[in-house]
Amino acid sequence: MTAPPRASSATSRFWARLRPQREKLPRDIKVMLAAAFLIALGFGLVAPVLPQFATTFGVGNTEAAVIVAIFAFMRLAFAPAGGALIGKRGERPIYVAGLLIVALSTAACAFAQDYWQLLLFRGLGGAGSVMFTVASMALVVRLAPPQSRGRVSGAYASAFLIGNVCGPIVGGLLAGLGLRVPFLAYAAALLVAAFVVQTQLSHQRRDGGDAQKRAPDMRFGEALGAGTYRSALASSFANGWATFGVRMATVPLFAAAAFGAGPQAAGLALAVFAGGNAAALTFSGRLADSVGRKPMMIAGLLVAALATAAIGIATDLFWFLAASTLAGMGSGLFGPAQQAAVADVIGNGRSGGKVLAIYQMMSDVGAIVGPVVAGLLADRLGFGWAFGVTGGIMLLAAVAWLPTRETLRTAGS
């Protein structure tokens, strides 16, 4: 028996929204995706071995953690300067310069002779990292077709995710050749990425102008006047707190304390988070381009908030992993919409270096503050409070999006 016409029509509209017909991605965007994969792959090579490499200089775990933290601190400290440089020189030169700085500093890490040299070289890498991170976001904002901004943001996030998953696997194999080898491999990957961007990225802007002529820079005050941008700052802070901070620093401690599990359980939690994230990214970008940025932001933040809070009250490993998976899915639901919403505010005709630098800084601040607050709460009140407050931060970010105007319909600017 066939379905009633009304039900059939509703089903067709649903699938049309889930998989809308879109034009092919521009070649320049595909170049950016290839570079993103190489960058993430290289970072994944170094991340697992960096703390262990630091301890070879006779320092303890605290000093090894400082080597990791200095990178994030320098990203945060240099973000305003990076945004200003993009406004003066343009996105592509700063993107390539940032890649080259990180490549050289990473190669120098491989030849560090003591702890302080390693600290210096890694810190310089953080400055270069924020340069190419903000410049790449600015390029994607300007190059992505307005009607496909969510899909482009999802594809960009997927390229990074795949690189981050593959990187530690390759890095673990290379570490068998010596702890200095992954650093050289990362430097090589960055050099290839810089070559790809410099030689393969078109010199023509989408509006037909010369890419070497700097686009007008959007003022931060103008962006801050948009409710969408203010909401994006709040959700960027919450995402940095939960996803880049607590997930990396507090989840492994909780796994050990609650289940008596070793690094394997923590690693599995990170893996299923990535799996949930990847699953959501397969469709969330398209939905951001069809149903809107705001619904995806609110839905994703709510899922991530509830799942993150649930991690702290998980009583066995199964529920711990299930909550981690859902948290990853929530992050994947709102990630593309958040980037697309910021791109809607900036538009294709302007450079958003300063605006994007502040947006990135909010995530970095969250990633620094979140683990500290969560650690204090865990020590004094327990892990349930640590993850509950983290979920609450994401819930507040979802509330901030409720009065925000939908920007999808005006995304053509």
Buried (B, 14 or more C-beta within 10 A) or exposed (E): EEEEEEEEEEEEEEEEEEEBEBEEBBEBBBBBBBBBBBBBBBBBBBBBBBBEBBBEBEBEEEBBBBBBBBBBBBBBBBBBEBBBBBBEBBBBBBBBBBBBBBBBBBBBBBEBEEBEBBBBBBBBBBBBBBBBBBBBBBBBBBBBBBBBBBBBBBBBBBBBBBBBBBBBEBBBEBBEEEBBBBBBBBBBBBBBBBBBBBEBBEEEBBEEEEBEEBBEBBEBEEBBEBBBBBBBBBBBBBBBBBBBBBBBBBBBBBBBEBBEBEEEBBBBBBBBBBBBBBBBBEBBBBBBBBBBBBBBBBBBBBBBBBBBBBBBBBEEBEEBBBBBBBBBBBBBBBBBBBBBBBBBBBBBBBBBBBBBBBBBBBBBBBBBBBBEBBBEBBEEEBBBBBBBBBBBBBBBBBBBBEEBEBBBEEBEE
